[in-house]
């Protein structure tokens, strides 16, 4: 049973990674400060801060998240005026759309790449004699 759980996590990891990477890259593209890039949920097992972003692996490996600066619209009044240009909430509708859509788009591209290489590898068919 433990082996099946381990295999599930191994196959889920690339999907989660590329999904969260899509959000991360589009956030950075539009100038949003990313506070946390996490693979997994719950308590952080391994973490390293590079620049403004803390990269971490967390205990529960069934997903991940990208925490962006100013992503809570209920606290938008607390964001200083000079920091609003780095805030998710203060970006335009199209920027927010692409940041949110970046995760599914990255999964689609990742799937396309996998199928492309499977197509190139071909299928081994036994010869009929």
KEFISE-719722 format. One record per residue (C-alpha): x, y, z; residue in one letter; residue number from 1. Coordinates in nm, 3 decimals, m for minus. Last residue first. Layout:
// KEFISE-719722
+---------+---------+---------+----+-----+
:       X :       Y :       Z : aa :   i :
+---------+---------+---------+----+-----+
:       X :       Y :       Z :  A : NUM :
...
+---------+---------+---------+----+-----+
END
This chain:
// KEFISE-719722
+---------+---------+---------+----+-----+
:       X :       Y :       Z : aa :   i :
+---------+---------+---------+----+-----+
:   0.530 :  m1.393 :  m3.901 :  X : 129 :
:   0.367 :  m1.087 :  m3.740 :  X : 128 :
:   0.618 :  m0.841 :  m3.598 :  X : 127 :
:   0.557 :  m0.707 :  m3.249 :  X : 126 :
:   0.458 :  m0.341 :  m3.232 :  X : 125 :
:   0.685 :  m0.096 :  m3.047 :  X : 124 :
:   0.516 :   0.239 :  m3.035 :  X : 123 :
:   0.675 :   0.562 :  m3.139 :  X : 122 :
:   0.942 :   0.754 :  m2.955 :  X : 121 :
:   0.852 :   1.070 :  m3.145 :  X : 120 :
:   0.484 :   1.035 :  m3.050 :  X : 119 :
:   0.578 :   0.982 :  m2.685 :  X : 118 :
:   0.795 :   1.293 :  m2.712 :  X : 117 :
:   0.503 :   1.497 :  m2.844 :  X : 116 :
:   0.268 :   1.346 :  m2.586 :  X : 115 :
:   0.494 :   1.462 :  m2.301 :  X : 114 :
:   0.540 :   1.807 :  m2.457 :  X : 113 :
:   0.163 :   1.851 :  m2.502 :  X : 112 :
:   0.103 :   1.747 :  m2.141 :  X : 111 :
:   0.357 :   2.004 :  m2.015 :  X : 110 :
:   0.197 :   2.272 :  m2.234 :  X : 109 :
:  m0.149 :   2.193 :  m2.094 :  X : 108 :
:  m0.017 :   2.186 :  m1.737 :  X : 107 :
:   0.153 :   2.523 :  m1.792 :  X : 106 :
:  m0.175 :   2.666 :  m1.924 :  X : 105 :
:  m0.361 :   2.533 :  m1.619 :  X : 104 :
:  m0.116 :   2.717 :  m1.391 :  X : 103 :
:  m0.086 :   3.037 :  m1.596 :  X : 102 :
:  m0.463 :   3.096 :  m1.596 :  X : 101 :
:  m0.448 :   3.268 :  m1.255 :  X : 100 :
:  m0.153 :   3.487 :  m1.356 :  X :  99 :
:  m0.302 :   3.545 :  m1.700 :  X :  98 :
:  m0.637 :   3.658 :  m1.556 :  X :  97 :
:  m0.470 :   3.881 :  m1.295 :  X :  96 :
:  m0.272 :   4.056 :  m1.570 :  X :  95 :
:  m0.587 :   4.089 :  m1.783 :  X :  94 :
:  m0.789 :   4.237 :  m1.496 :  X :  93 :
:  m0.526 :   4.497 :  m1.409 :  X :  92 :
:  m0.287 :   4.461 :  m1.116 :  X :  91 :
:  m0.375 :   4.614 :  m0.779 :  X :  90 :
:  m0.482 :   4.287 :  m0.617 :  X :  89 :
:  m0.163 :   4.105 :  m0.717 :  X :  88 :
:   0.057 :   4.364 :  m0.544 :  X :  87 :
:   0.402 :   4.469 :  m0.668 :  X :  86 :
:   0.283 :   4.809 :  m0.803 :  X :  85 :
:   0.094 :   4.855 :  m0.477 :  X :  84 :
:   0.415 :   4.883 :  m0.273 :  X :  83 :
:   0.452 :   5.267 :  m0.299 :  X :  82 :
:   0.091 :   5.320 :  m0.189 :  X :  81 :
:   0.128 :   5.104 :   0.122 :  X :  80 :
:  m0.088 :   4.789 :   0.131 :  X :  79 :
:  m0.322 :   4.791 :   0.432 :  X :  78 :
:  m0.619 :   4.916 :   0.225 :  X :  77 :
:  m0.597 :   4.601 :   0.011 :  X :  76 :
:  m0.664 :   4.377 :   0.309 :  X :  75 :
:  m1.000 :   4.229 :   0.203 :  X :  74 :
:  m0.866 :   4.188 :  m0.152 :  X :  73 :
:  m0.615 :   3.926 :  m0.026 :  X :  72 :
:  m0.349 :   3.868 :  m0.294 :  X :  71 :
:  m0.131 :   4.155 :  m0.176 :  X :  70 :
:   0.202 :   3.982 :  m0.225 :  X :  69 :
:   0.160 :   3.647 :  m0.394 :  X :  68 :
:   0.154 :   3.308 :  m0.228 :  X :  67 :
:   0.210 :   3.032 :  m0.484 :  X :  66 :
:   0.064 :   2.700 :  m0.379 :  X :  65 :
:   0.115 :   2.327 :  m0.381 :  X :  64 :
:  m0.064 :   2.000 :  m0.422 :  X :  63 :
:  m0.091 :   1.655 :  m0.268 :  X :  62 :
:   0.255 :   1.638 :  m0.111 :  X :  61 :
:   0.151 :   1.697 :   0.254 :  X :  60 :
:   0.468 :   1.784 :   0.449 :  X :  59 :
:   0.589 :   2.095 :   0.269 :  X :  58 :
:   0.872 :   2.159 :   0.027 :  X :  57 :
:   0.977 :   2.522 :   0.015 :  X :  56 :
:   1.088 :   2.823 :  m0.188 :  X :  55 :
:   1.067 :   3.156 :  m0.004 :  X :  54 :
:   1.056 :   3.446 :  m0.247 :  X :  53 :
:   1.171 :   3.806 :  m0.193 :  X :  52 :
:   1.530 :   3.734 :  m0.298 :  X :  51 :
:   1.605 :   3.366 :  m0.247 :  X :  50 :
:   1.467 :   3.219 :   0.073 :  X :  49 :
:   1.518 :   2.849 :   0.128 :  X :  48 :
:   1.278 :   2.601 :   0.282 :  X :  47 :
:   1.268 :   2.231 :   0.361 :  X :  46 :
:   1.003 :   2.058 :   0.573 :  X :  45 :
:   0.739 :   2.331 :   0.576 :  X :  44 :
:   0.433 :   2.238 :   0.779 :  X :  43 :
:   0.113 :   2.203 :   0.578 :  X :  42 :
:   0.081 :   2.188 :   0.203 :  X :  41 :
:   0.296 :   2.054 :  m0.079 :  X :  40 :
:   0.527 :   2.217 :  m0.331 :  X :  39 :
:   0.553 :   2.574 :  m0.210 :  X :  38 :
:   0.647 :   2.899 :  m0.383 :  X :  37 :
:   0.609 :   3.173 :  m0.120 :  X :  36 :
:   0.627 :   3.556 :  m0.127 :  X :  35 :
:   0.588 :   3.619 :  m0.499 :  X :  34 :
:   0.608 :   3.990 :  m0.581 :  X :  33 :
:   0.389 :   4.071 :  m0.879 :  X :  32 :
:   0.573 :   4.233 :  m1.170 :  X :  31 :
:   0.358 :   4.102 :  m1.456 :  X :  30 :
:   0.618 :   3.850 :  m1.571 :  X :  29 :
:   0.684 :   3.752 :  m1.207 :  X :  28 :
:   0.319 :   3.658 :  m1.161 :  X :  27 :
:   0.319 :   3.483 :  m1.498 :  X :  26 :
:   0.622 :   3.277 :  m1.398 :  X :  25 :
:   0.485 :   3.184 :  m1.056 :  X :  24 :
:   0.138 :   3.082 :  m1.176 :  X :  23 :
:   0.293 :   2.859 :  m1.444 :  X :  22 :
:   0.548 :   2.722 :  m1.196 :  X :  21 :
:   0.258 :   2.621 :  m0.971 :  X :  20 :
:   0.111 :   2.406 :  m1.248 :  X :  19 :
:   0.453 :   2.277 :  m1.355 :  X :  18 :
:   0.536 :   2.161 :  m1.002 :  X :  17 :
:   0.192 :   2.015 :  m0.933 :  X :  16 :
:   0.199 :   1.807 :  m1.250 :  X :  15 :
:   0.561 :   1.704 :  m1.191 :  X :  14 :
:   0.481 :   1.590 :  m0.831 :  X :  13 :
:   0.168 :   1.387 :  m0.910 :  X :  12 :
:   0.360 :   1.098 :  m1.067 :  X :  11 :
:   0.598 :   1.066 :  m0.771 :  X :  10 :
:   0.311 :   1.113 :  m0.524 :  X :   9 :
:   0.111 :   0.831 :  m0.682 :  X :   8 :
:   0.418 :   0.605 :  m0.684 :  X :   7 :
:   0.471 :   0.670 :  m0.311 :  X :   6 :
:   0.105 :   0.598 :  m0.233 :  X :   5 :
:   0.128 :   0.274 :  m0.430 :  X :   4 :
:   0.445 :   0.171 :  m0.242 :  X :   3 :
:   0.279 :   0.243 :   0.091 :  X :   2 :
:   0.000 :   0.000 :   0.000 :  X :   1 :
+---------+---------+---------+----+-----+
END
